Amino acid sequence: MRIHKEIMLSGSGGQGLILAGIILAEAAISDGLNCVQTQSYGPEARGGSSKAEVIISDNIINYPNIMQCDILLSLTEDACKKYICSLKPGGTLILDSKINLPERRDIDIWHVPILDTALLDLKNPVVSNIVALGTLSGIINIVSEYSIITSILNRVPYELRDLNKKAFYKGLKLQEQGEKYLYERK
């Protein structure tokens, strides 16, 4: 089975999605896959738009940037509006449940309470990126759980390891609780 997925994590600066992209990339490499990770954020840094791009493949990656992604994760309405045009037809959109559903009907959409899980269940909005990573991991199922957990534990401060591990597993379970919209394609 060929693996080649182009993934974009988007939101606002300060949500930790660039770290989530780095963790995902490191986990893919640990699993023996080829990977490229790039990032960008607006000049405002905190509060401005940000995105992390991750390309995972079992083959050579010839170009390091995403042209049309297979998976787009958005934690803010602005990021969704800004980057949805880069999601290819037939792709997967993972949205926080507070974001309005887009008009596109040529994609699969997961509407998941990522931010509320971090804020209300875990009592710490800082781990929303790891909740998102858990949700993404459960939906795409490319990188092993072991490699992601190992990468998380290597990247987060020691005193926050347990919280981040819990956040990942909460996110992993969100795919079961989220609403999935599959549209009939012509």
C-alpha positions as CSV (number, residue, x, y, z in Angstrom):
1,M,0.0,0.0,0.0
2,R,1.4,3.4,-1.0
3,I,1.5,6.1,1.5
4,H,1.6,9.8,0.5
5,K,-0.4,12.2,2.6
6,E,-0.1,16.0,2.6
7,I,-1.4,17.4,5.8
8,M,-2.0,21.0,6.9
9,L,-2.6,22.1,10.5
10,S,-4.0,25.6,10.7
11,G,-5.2,28.0,13.4
12,S,-3.9,31.1,15.1
13,G,-0.5,31.8,16.4
14,G,-0.1,30.5,20.0
15,Q,-2.3,27.4,19.6
16,G,0.8,25.2,19.2
17,L,0.0,23.7,15.8
18,I,3.5,24.2,14.6
19,L,4.7,22.1,17.5
20,A,2.0,19.5,16.6
21,G,3.3,19.4,13.1
22,I,6.9,18.9,14.3
23,I,5.7,16.1,16.6
24,L,3.8,14.4,13.7
25,A,6.8,14.6,11.4
26,E,9.2,13.2,14.1
27,A,6.7,10.3,14.7
28,A,6.5,9.5,11.0
29,I,10.3,9.5,10.7
30,S,10.5,7.2,13.8
31,D,8.1,4.8,11.9
32,G,10.6,4.7,9.0
33,L,8.6,7.0,6.7
34,N,9.9,9.9,4.7
35,C,8.7,13.3,5.9
36,V,8.9,17.0,5.3
37,Q,7.6,19.6,7.7
38,T,7.3,23.3,7.0
39,Q,5.6,26.1,8.9
40,S,4.5,29.7,8.6
41,Y,2.7,32.3,10.6
42,G,1.5,35.8,10.2
43,P,3.6,38.8,11.3
44,E,1.4,39.1,14.4
45,A,2.7,35.6,15.6
46,R,0.2,35.3,18.5
47,G,-3.3,35.7,17.3
48,G,-2.3,35.9,13.6
49,S,-2.8,32.9,11.3
50,S,-0.4,30.0,11.4
51,K,0.0,26.7,9.6
52,A,2.2,23.7,9.7
53,E,2.5,21.5,6.6
54,V,3.5,17.9,6.9
55,I,4.1,15.6,4.0
56,I,4.4,11.9,4.9
57,S,5.4,9.3,2.3
58,D,6.9,5.8,1.9
59,N,8.5,7.1,-1.2
60,I,10.8,10.1,-2.1
61,I,9.3,13.5,-1.5
62,N,10.2,15.6,-4.5
63,Y,8.8,18.9,-3.4
64,P,8.7,20.2,0.2
65,N,5.5,22.3,0.1
66,I,1.9,21.4,-0.2
67,M,0.1,22.3,-3.3
68,Q,-3.2,20.6,-2.4
69,C,-3.5,18.9,0.9
70,D,-5.2,15.6,1.6
71,I,-6.1,16.6,5.2
72,L,-6.7,20.1,6.6
73,L,-7.2,20.6,10.3
74,S,-8.5,24.0,11.3
75,L,-8.9,25.3,14.8
76,T,-10.2,28.8,13.9
77,E,-12.8,30.1,11.4
78,D,-10.3,32.4,9.9
79,A,-7.8,29.6,9.2
80,C,-10.5,27.5,7.7
81,K,-11.6,30.2,5.3
82,K,-8.0,31.1,4.4
83,Y,-6.7,27.5,3.7
84,I,-9.8,25.5,2.6
85,C,-9.0,26.3,-1.0
86,S,-5.8,24.3,-0.6
87,L,-7.8,21.1,0.3
88,K,-8.1,18.8,-2.7
89,P,-11.5,17.4,-3.7
90,G,-12.1,14.2,-1.9
91,G,-9.9,15.4,1.0
92,T,-10.7,15.4,4.7
93,L,-11.4,18.5,6.7
94,I,-11.1,18.3,10.5
95,L,-12.7,21.3,12.2
96,D,-13.2,22.4,15.8
97,S,-16.9,22.1,16.5
98,K,-17.3,25.9,17.1
99,I,-16.4,26.6,13.4
100,N,-19.2,26.9,10.9
101,L,-19.3,24.2,8.3
102,P,-18.0,25.4,4.9
103,E,-20.0,25.2,1.7
104,R,-17.8,22.7,0.0
105,R,-19.5,19.4,-0.6
106,D,-16.6,17.6,-2.4
107,I,-14.8,16.8,0.9
108,D,-15.3,14.8,4.0
109,I,-15.7,16.9,7.2
110,W,-15.2,15.9,10.8
111,H,-16.7,18.4,13.3
112,V,-15.0,17.7,16.6
113,P,-14.9,19.6,20.0
114,I,-11.1,20.0,20.2
115,L,-10.9,23.3,22.0
116,D,-13.7,22.5,24.4
117,T,-12.0,19.2,25.3
118,A,-8.8,21.0,26.2
119,L,-10.5,23.8,28.1
120,L,-13.4,22.0,29.8
121,D,-12.2,18.4,30.2
122,L,-8.5,18.9,30.7
123,K,-8.8,22.4,32.2
124,N,-5.9,23.7,30.1
125,P,-6.4,25.3,26.7
126,V,-2.6,25.1,26.0
127,V,-3.0,21.4,25.2
128,S,-5.5,21.9,22.4
129,N,-2.7,21.2,19.9
130,I,-2.1,17.8,21.4
131,V,-5.9,17.1,21.5
132,A,-6.0,18.0,17.8
133,L,-3.0,15.8,17.1
134,G,-4.8,12.9,18.8
135,T,-7.9,13.5,16.7
136,L,-5.9,13.8,13.5
137,S,-4.0,10.6,14.3
138,G,-7.1,8.6,14.9
139,I,-8.7,9.8,11.6
140,I,-5.7,9.4,9.3
141,N,-4.1,6.4,11.0
142,I,-0.7,6.6,9.3
143,V,1.7,7.0,12.2
144,S,1.9,4.7,15.1
145,E,0.5,5.7,18.4
146,Y,3.8,4.7,20.1
147,S,5.9,7.0,17.9
148,I,3.5,9.9,18.4
149,I,3.5,9.5,22.2
150,T,7.3,9.2,22.2
151,S,7.6,12.3,20.2
152,I,5.2,14.2,22.4
153,L,7.1,13.2,25.6
154,N,10.4,14.3,24.0
155,R,9.0,17.7,23.0
156,V,6.9,18.9,26.0
157,P,8.2,20.1,29.3
158,Y,8.7,17.3,31.8
159,E,6.1,18.6,34.3
160,L,3.5,18.6,31.5
161,R,4.1,15.1,30.1
162,D,1.2,13.4,31.8
163,L,-1.2,16.2,30.8
164,N,-0.1,16.0,27.2
165,K,-0.3,12.3,27.1
166,K,-3.8,12.5,28.5
167,A,-4.7,15.2,25.9
168,F,-3.5,12.9,23.1
169,Y,-5.7,10.1,24.2
170,K,-8.7,12.4,24.7
171,G,-8.2,13.6,21.1
172,L,-7.9,10.1,19.8
173,K,-11.3,9.3,21.3
174,L,-12.9,12.5,19.8
175,Q,-13.2,10.9,16.4
176,E,-15.8,8.6,17.9
177,Q,-17.7,11.5,19.4
178,G,-17.4,14.0,16.6
179,E,-19.8,14.4,13.7
180,K,-18.7,13.2,10.4
181,Y,-20.2,14.6,7.2
182,L,-19.8,12.6,4.1
183,Y,-21.3,14.1,1.0
184,E,-22.3,12.2,-2.1
185,R,-19.9,13.0,-4.9
186,K,-20.8,13.1,-8.6
